[in-house]
């Protein structure tokens, strides 16, 4: 979040915060959309039908519980792999130099310029 907000001019930070929140919510939705099929693919269809149609959950059926846990492990491994790929991509992106401020970092100069422009319109 800090990297996003510091790379955006102050007058566009509201828009950047909205896009950041939207992307976070989209990621959460997609993670559920990806994880559930992986988890449920490990449970045999006849067992899944028995659990969901007859009710009672998986507590009474150790085979279903084992298959479910195998699916959860597989979904976590898949998510972990995606996270590692994203971390490597993030680490490889070009950073800002520590001795130089971004062009929009001088808020006082930008504010003075805006005030000058506003005074010219009166």
C-alpha positions in Angstrom: 0.0 0.0 0.0 2.8 2.4 0.9 4.5 1.8 -2.5 1.3 2.5 -4.3 0.3 5.6 -2.4 3.8 7.1 -2.6 4.0 6.6 -6.3 0.8 8.6 -6.9 0.4 12.4 -6.9 -1.5 13.6 -3.8 -4.6 14.7 -5.8 -5.0 11.1 -7.2 -4.5 9.1 -3.9 -8.3 8.7 -3.4 -8.5 7.0 -6.8 -5.4 4.9 -6.1 -6.9 3.8 -2.8 -10.1 2.8 -4.5 -8.3 0.8 -7.2 -6.1 -0.9 -4.5 -9.2 -1.9 -2.5 -10.9 -3.2 -5.6 -7.9 -5.3 -6.6 -7.7 -6.7 -3.0 -11.4 -7.7 -3.1 -11.0 -9.2 -6.5 -8.0 -11.3 -5.3 -10.0 -12.6 -2.3 -12.9 -13.6 -4.6 -10.6 -15.3 -7.1 -8.7 -17.2 -4.3 -12.0 -18.7 -3.1 -13.0 -19.4 -6.7 -9.7 -21.3 -7.3 -9.5 -23.0 -3.9 -12.9 -24.6 -3.7 -12.6 -26.6 -6.9 -9.1 -27.8 -5.9 -10.4 -28.9 -2.5 -13.6 -30.5 -3.7 -11.8 -32.3 -6.6 -10.2 -34.7 -4.0 -13.6 -35.9 -2.7 -15.2 -38.7 -4.7 -18.5 -37.6 -6.3 -20.6 -40.3 -4.6 -19.2 -39.4 -1.2 -19.8 -35.7 -1.9 -23.4 -36.4 -2.9 -23.9 -38.4 0.3 -22.5 -35.6 2.5 -24.5 -32.8 0.8 -27.7 -34.6 0.1 -28.0 -36.7 3.2 -26.5 -34.0 5.5 -24.5 -34.7 8.6 -21.2 -33.2 7.3 -18.0 -35.1 7.1 -17.5 -35.9 10.7 -19.0 -39.3 10.5 -17.1 -40.2 7.3 -13.4 -40.4 7.8 -12.7 -41.1 4.1 -14.4 -37.8 3.2 -12.5 -35.9 5.9 -9.2 -37.3 4.7 -10.0 -36.5 1.1 -11.1 -33.0 2.1 -7.8 -32.4 4.1 -5.8 -33.6 1.1 -7.6 -31.1 -1.1 -7.0 -28.3 1.5 -3.3 -29.1 1.5 -3.2 -29.1 -2.3 -5.0 -25.7 -2.4 -2.6 -24.2 0.1 0.4 -25.5 -1.9 -1.1 -24.0 -5.0 -1.7 -20.6 -3.2 1.8 -20.8 -1.7 3.3 -21.3 -5.2 1.4 -18.3 -6.6 2.6 -16.2 -3.7 6.2 -17.1 -4.3 5.9 -16.3 -7.9 4.4 -12.9 -7.1 7.1 -12.2 -4.5 9.8 -12.9 -7.0 8.1 -10.6 -9.6 7.8 -7.9 -7.0 11.4 -8.2 -5.9 12.5 -7.9 -9.5 10.6 -4.7 -10.3 12.7 -1.6 -10.5 12.7 0.4 -7.3 13.2 4.1 -6.6 16.6 5.4 -5.7 17.0 6.3 -2.1 18.8 9.5 -2.7 16.2 11.0 -5.0 12.6 12.0 -4.3 9.9 11.3 -6.9 8.8 14.3 -8.9 5.6 14.7 -7.0 7.2 14.5 -3.6 7.6 18.2 -3.2 4.1 18.9 -2.0 4.8 22.5 -1.1 5.8 23.3 -4.7 2.7 21.6 -6.1 0.5 23.5 -3.6 2.1 26.8 -4.6 1.6 26.0 -8.2 -2.1 25.2 -7.7 -2.6 28.4 -5.6 -1.0 30.4 -8.4 -3.2 28.8 -11.0 -6.3 29.4 -8.8 -5.3 33.1 -8.3 -5.0 33.6 -12.0 -8.6 32.4 -12.5 -10.1 35.0 -10.1 
